Amino acid sequence: MGGQKKTKIKHQESGLEKNAYTGYAWAYFFFGFFVPIFRGEILIGVLHFVFSMVTFGFFQIIMPFLYNKQHTVRLLTDGWKLCDTEENNTHAKTKIGIA
């Protein structure tokens, strides 16, 4: 399972900075569909709740392996850019699968 790694990202237009994560989503493991809601992705959180109900909780077991990558990819496609050290940026790019 391993740990998650934090990488700083910056929004191109507004200049806001925040952290993006790669690796196993421990927060999702403990708090489930509330994590997307707390991160501002309400629709995603509602969909995760529905999927959890339909799959009788099996979705909650699989999703911690996938959530951090999916969330980071959504941020990067919405105008955020990696702005951490070269080592952290390379690690994030490798985990996400971008060149």
N, C-alpha and C positions, 0 to 999 in steps of 0.2 A: 504494500500500500504506500508506504513512504510518506514523506512530508510535502507540504506545498511550499513553493518558493514565490516570494514577493518581487515584483518588478514595477518600477515607477513608470507611469504613463502621463502624457500631457495632451490636453485638448488643443488642437491647432488654432481654433478661432478665439476661444476665451482665455487660453493660457492656464486653465485650471489643471492642477496635478492631483493624481490619486494613485492608488496601488492596484495592480492587476495581479492575479495569482495563477500559477500553473501547478499541476500535480493533483494529488488526492485532496478533495474538498472536505476537510474535517468539519467545517461549520455545517455543510450540507448533511453530513453523516449524523450530527447531533440535532440539528434544527429543521432539516428537511425543506419543504417548500416555502418556509418562511424566509430563507436566505435570499432568493430572488426578489421577494417583496421588500425586504430591508435594503436591498441594493438598488431599488427603484424600478424593478422589472415586474410590475404588478401582473400583467397579462401572463408572463412566463410562470410566475408563482401560482396563479390560478390554474393554468394548464398542468403544471406539475401536480397540484392537488388532485385534479380530475384523473390524471394518469395513475396516481397512487391509489385512488379509490377503485378504479377499474381493474388494476392489476393486484388488488388486495395487498398493497405495500411492497410488492416486488420491485417496483420502479424506484422506491426509496433506497433499495440495496444497490442498484446499478448506478444511479445518478451521481453519487460522490466521485466516481471514477471519471465522469465526463463533464461535470458542471463548470469547473474552473476554466477549462479550455474553451467551452462554448461561450461563457461569459466574456472572456478576454477577446475572443474572435469578434463577438458582437461589438465590443467597445472599439476595437481597431477598425472595424468597418464603419463606425459612426463618427470618425474624425479624430480619434485618439491615436497618438504615436508613442512608441517606446522611447523613454528618455532616461534610462538608468545607465549604469556602467556597461561597458562593452561585453563583459562577461555575463552579466544578468540579461542583457538584450539578446545575446547569442543563445543562452539557455532557454529563454522564452520563445524565441523563434524556432528552436529545435523542437520544443514540446508542442508548439502550436502547429508546426509543419509549414512555415513560410520561409522563403529564401532570403 
